[in-house]
Structure formats: structure tokens, C-alpha cells
Amino acid sequence: MKSIQQLPGEVKPVMSISRSPDPHPTAKLLSCAAQAALASLDARGDITGWTEGAHHLTGYTADEVMHRPAASLLTVPAENGQPADVIERFRAGESWQGELAVRHRAGHDLHLTVHIAPMVGGDDRMRWIALVLDQWQTPFSELGAPMLAPLLAHSPIGVAVLGPDLRFIWVNEALTYGGSVPLERRLGQRLGELFPHMEVDVLEGAMRQVLETGQPVLNFEYFGRSPVDPERRHAWWMCFFRLEDAAGHVLGVWYMVMDITERWRARERSALLNKASARIGSTLEVTVTTQELADVAVPGFADHTAVDLLESVMLGSELVPGAPHSITLRRTGQRSVLAKNQTAPGRPGETVSDPSPSAVRCLMSGRSVAESSSDDSAPHSSLFVPVKARGVTLGVAHFARSQRPEPFDQEDVNLAEELASRAGVCVDNARRFTRERTASLTLQRTLLPRALAGGTALDVAWRYLPAGASSGVGGDWFDVIPLSGARVAMVVGDVVGHGTNAAATMGRLRAAVRTLAGLDLPPDEVLAHLDDLVISLIEQEGASEAGKEEPDTAICVLGSTCLYAVYDPVSQRCAMARAGHPPPVVMRPGETAACPDLPAGPPLGLGGLPFESAEFDLPEGSLLAFYTDGLIENGNQDVEAALSCIGEVLAQPGATLEGICEDTIRRLLTEPQSDDIALIVSRTRALGKDQVASWNLATDPAVVSRARAFATRQLSDWGLDDLSSTTELIVSELVTNAIRYGSGPIHLRLIRQNSLICEVSDASNTSPRLRHARTTDEGGRGLFLVAQLARGWGTRYTTGGKTIWAEQSISSATGAALLGAISSELNPDAGDAGGFSRPVRRMPQSPAQHQA
């Protein structure tokens, strides 16, 4: 029921309502004498009587008009036109009714309706009585009937007049509904007596309001069952006016009514489609989209809606047009006006174990299926509509009506198909996006580290949160990379863009950084090489586009950022460089957290600008927070405030690294994220003096034996006697190479952590290379032996030269057995002596042939 709408003002159409004509015009005149001007005329047409009503109407008093010819008051001379005809009929003794123009005493014209009827007095002399009314006071049955009666009788708008007691007095033909509700049945009856199935209290309430206040009610809309179609809801437009006579007496209510069901249904369909356009597809989630379809349809279209999608859609499988190969449905959306749905069992997320035959027929044919039922316990009308997009059937939507009386008709089918079509496109978009997002997440997960370990240098905790579904998977990445000399590298980066391409590009950059880190380069050189790689990729893409070849993967590297740092637990120093990336937050023990003064550097791919490193002391227990911009630029939060928040979290006493990660995410992620978030929090460790031993050596071949003795004594102190043999050989080879092919000073260092590291440094930047000596060669097997005995070996360059290192695993197994096996392989003549014969080296011919 819609609310009553009123307009100010008072409408007073005065009507004389009657169903049968008066027996004589005089009776009509006498019935209106109290409300009209009245004059009497003699046989000559002179005025012999003049009422007060005539005075008010014409402005003339009785003294001014008595014994004057009535024709003298006319605007048109009596001998011309209509007045002449009136005089002829007057002289013939006939009554007359019509319009005449009379001059008002003030000078303006009055258009009056005049009734003239002959009267015979007691002296048998003919007299006349004239009833004069202004046109707006003309009784409906006499003046209005010739003009309005045909219009009202044949108008499609129903018109009726009800008395003060709200009983019908007059109705036109439209309200007989083609004879279904005849006139005789209506007259004298009230609405409730005629139509007990309608909510007439609302209508009669509006009529009483009009009778009491005189305010008309316009644009009143009523919804209910029709007198001739009680099984369907109809809509009517109505207007109500109060009827009064000239004296202000209330005569009743005049109302107009028109059936606007079709227009109302069209408006309702349009409103439902507009609602569907605004609500369906608000996210790229399949289940959310189908639930939105159910929410839109209930209760405006159906009493119950269930949406079931094919299992293949939920799995992200590629679909083909035509009937589905298998009918396995999953309930993804449901809404009902009932507290407990009994028409379509199942809850969202559950598999529909036994779909109805109508649903199966709808899926297989791709066409809607409408059916009705007489079972009171089930919906009386059901409609199954395929959910399709781009010619592919995705599922079925079931609409049911149990409380709404009207069944689904063809217009309802068309509307349901439009709703399902809009939802189908959104579902397919969500399915495609979900498949791409799943592929991107899978690719991202395979490219990102599954665990981070800082070895003996760092304790590490991390968090990675992919962007929301609306933004797509981003290209944020991070890593912790072990380096030689117990050092560790920390890196975090951000690739421009989202989606599979961004994830693939992120993997390429991360792999490149790991490769560069393995070269033991300083942070600024790592970024310089990475920048060269990015520029190379961009140039390759440009060449591909110039050749009109479509690249397999779009390059999303231009403008990407990176932060690279190396921490040494022996010196407790950290070197950092960044390429347009936000600086880390660092907190040393007993100090306030702050961002170090680190040159920003240009983003990757710009070229031409150098990268600069900065080095800082980081005592044991220092905290570092590396992150991507998604953490500090989420929503409208202030960047400085976000950095201050990270510092506050780092400063919490006794906080664990995992707790710091959780608290940071909780405090900063206050809005749905629009970008990936990567966060690495680490706490530095330091290697104690009892874990590091070092010696300065002279550039004298005789020092090699002393170096072996230093190493053997140190291993004995550490309880690593089982590694003495292999370590002696490694130290001997590395020190000998440094003396022969390097330059002083020479430095030997042993580091004990979870492995044993042997380092030999010299001032030369010439790098040795591994070679495989022939059986006839006198030397060249030194680094080959080192490579066989050590878990790993390599060279790193420093500002003062280079360092050659070899790393051995610390285990319970002795290295003697391995050493013996290698010695036997290199010197078969050694027999079972258990020792090894030291190969004789051949001096290189030139420094360029520097080799072990």
C-alpha cells in the first residue's frame, strides 16, 4: 500500500445527482430557488419580482429593475440573434432553457444559464418565472449532462459518486467491468459489501478524510486483488474530491479510478533491473555474485530463490558452449521469505545431491522451465532459468512463489532471464578472474620463499599478504640470502602492476638478485647490475613491439623498486642500498627506532644515475623492519604516521618477532588493502670471540706450515679434531696461492658457526679459477681438491683486495675417510698407507695464468 498524497486547496464541484429526469422543469427550478437568482415576469416581459439572489448575481437592486423590460438587461439587443428567439418562444407560452449574456450593473458581462417557465396565477393570467444561474452553478444533470455524460460514460477511467455514508450513488460504465459488476449491484452498496476480499478500510479511510477536511487526495495508489481477477494483484490510481453545493453543504465524495497494473508492473520490472544493475557484480567473487542475485529477487520478484552453479565452474575449469557434460551442482546463493526453506533443500556451499528434473531439463536445454503446482505444502509456481554467459551454461536459478498469489507468466520469465543473464556475465567475469588470480597466486607462491632463515646472523619473521581480489595479485617480493663469511643478505622489492605478469616479473627479479648475491657484490653493485638487467628487458620488449611480435609476458619492471642489505655478524656492521624503495626502520638496543640516512636511488630501469651504499653499526639485538609501500600507503593513512607506528611496535619491550609482525599488520591494516604487503622483521646476532680466530701471515712460503699449525690448534680448541686433516689441506692450498699469486698482507680467518669457514685474504684482485689438471701435469689440482673437500668455496672482493673462502659442514663424521678416498683417486700408487701424496705444483708462466 502506498501512502496517500494530498495537494492543498479545496475543490467544490457542485452537482445535482439523479438517475431519473424530473417530471416538469418547474420542479427543477423550485428545487434550486434557494441557491439561484429568481425573477418573475408579466405577460409583456416586464420584471415584476426580484429576489436577493438576483441582486447579488447582477448587482441591480429590486427598485432599479422593477417594471423594466427584462430584455433591457441583455447585452445583445432583443431584436437580434438568440434574444429574439427567446422572445418568440416567450410570446408563444413555451418554456425555455439556455445561456444568455447579461450586463452586470458594474459594466461587465455575465454569462448566465437561464430557465424560463410559464405559470398561471389565480386570476388566470399568464406569468413567467425565470431562474438565473452562473455557469459554474449549473446543475450537472441539466447543463453538464450534454457535454460530460458521454465522456464519463465511455471513459476508460472509472468515475463514481458516493454519498456521505460512502454508499454508491452514481457510477459510469467503466466501473461495471464489462457487466461483471452491474450498476444495479453497486448502487446503494458500500465497497466492503461489494468486494469483501479487498482491503477496503484503506480506501474508505481516505474518503472519510476527504469528507472531513475537504482536502482532495490525488495520485493515490492501491494494490490488491481485482474484483474480476482475484488471483492476481492489481494496481489502481485514484483521486478523491469532496462534493458540496453552493451553500457549502457536503453532498458526498466523487472519485476517479484507473487500472494501472501493466504500467505498475513495467515500473516494478524497471526498478528491479536497476536494483540488479547496482547490486549484482559488486565484487569478483562467484559466491558473492550469486548471493546478490538471490537477494535482489526476494521478495520483489519471488518468495524464494536458489542459485546452483556447476561444479566445474567452481573449480575454474574451462567451459565450452552447449549442454554440460555432467550435472554436479553446488548451492552458491539462497534467499527466502520463509524462516525455514522447505522448497529447495540445501545450504550455500553444499553440493545439491538430487537436483529436480526441471532443473536438469533447464540445464540440458539451456531454456527456462516454468511450472505450477496445486500442492499446498510447496510453492504454487516455480521457474527455473539457466545462468549463462557468452553462450556457456554456468548453472541454474530457481525462483518460487508460495505467498504471492500470481503465478509466473511470460513477462516474469523474460524478467528472470534478464536477471540471470546479468548475473551470468558477472559470474563468468568472477570465474575468469578467480582462475587468473589462482594462477597468479600459485605462480607467486612458487616464486616466493616458503621459509626464511638468517642462520647465525639473524632471527627472522615475515608476513606476506596478497592484494585483495579487486586489485589482483601484485609483484611484491622478499628474500633472505646466506652469504659467505657467515654474512646474510636481506632484500625486499616491489614490481609495478598486478596480475600474472607482475608475479612472473617478480620471479625474474628475485632470481636475478639471488644470482648477483652469490657473486658477493656490494649492495650498490648488486642494484647497478639489476638495473642493467631491467633496462635490457625493456629494450627486448621494445624490439618485440617494433617487430610487431606479441611478447609472451609483458614486462612490468620499469619503475620497480628494491632495497638490498648485507649484515656481517662478525663485524656487526650492515651495508645497504636502495633503488627508489622506502627505507627500513632500524632500532638499536637502548635507542629510538628511526629510518637510517640512506640515499634513495632511482627506481629500476631508469638508468644513468648511480646507486650509493651506506654502512651502519648494528650491535647484537638490533631490530630491522623491511617492508613494501603497501604497508605504509594503505588507504588514506599518513606515511610518517605509519613509520612512527612501526617504530612504536619495534620499541615494545620483550616483543617477539612474530608478535611484532602481527601487531604491525593489525595496527596499520585498518582498511581493505589495495596492494600487496611484504614485511620482514629481523633481530641481529653477533659471533663471539670464541667463534672467530684470525692470523696475519707474511708473504713467505715458510709460513704455510705455521698456518696449518694455527688452524690445527684452533680446531682442537673448538673440539673439531675430525676436521683437522681436511682443514690443513684447505689452509695449505689457499695460503700457498695467496703467497705465490697474490700480494701482502695475507690474512687467515676461521669462523665456527653451524659450519666451519676458512678464509684467506690478500691485497690482490686477481681471481683464481678451478681447473682440471691432466695426469701428466705437475700441479693445478689445488682448488680442485678444495672444491672436493669443502661444501662450498668462492671469492669475494673487498675494498682492499679479495678473500677466498671454503666452507665445511660440521658433523660427527671425520674428514679423514673422505680425504683418503680423494688422495687414493689422485695418487693410486699410495696403496693403503692412509695418507696422501701432496701433488707438485707447476708455476704459471704469467700472472694471467693465475691458477691453483
Secondary structure, 3 states (H helix, E strand, C coil): CCCCEECCCCCCCCCCCCCCCCCCHHHHHHHCHHHCEEEEECCCCEEEEECHHHHHHHCCCHHHHCCCEHHHHECCCCCCHHHHHHHHHHHCCCCEEEEEEEECCCCCEEEEEEEEEEEECCCCCEEEEEEEEEHHHCCHHHHHHHHHHHHHHHCCCEEEEECCCCCEEEECHHHHCCCCCCHHHHCCCCHHHHCCCCCHHHHHHHHHHHHHHCCCEEEEEEEEECCCCCCCEEEEEEEEEEEECCCCCEEEEEEEEEECHHHHHHHHHHHHHHHHHHHCCCCCCHHHHHHHHHHHHCCCCCCEEEEEEEHHHHCCCCCCCECCCCCCEEEEEEEECCCCCCCCCCCCCCEECCCCHHHHHHHHHCCCEEEECCCCCCCCEEEEEEEEECCEEEEEEEEEECCCCCCCCHHHHHHHHHHHHHHHHHHHHHHHHHHHHHHHHHHHHHHCCCCCCCCCCEEEEEEEECCCCCCCCEEEEEEEEECHHHCEEEEEEEEEEECHHHHHHHHHHHHHHHHHHCCCCCHHHHHHHHHHHHHHHHHHHHHHHHCCCCCCCCCCCCCCEEEEEEEECCCCEEEEEEEECCCCEEECCCCCCECCCCCCCCCCCCCCCCCCCEEEECCCCCEEEEECHHHHCCCCCCHHHHHHHHHHHHCCCCCCHHHHHHHHHHHHCCCCCCCCEEEEEEEECCCCHHHEEEEEECCCCCHHHHHHHHHHHHHHHHCCHHHHHHHHHHHHHHHHHHHHHCCCCEEEEEEECCEEEEEEEECCCCCCCCCCCCCCCCCCCHHHHHHHHCCEEEEEEECCEEEEEEEEECCCCCCHHHHHHHHHHHCHHHCCCCCCCCCCCCCCCCHHHCCC
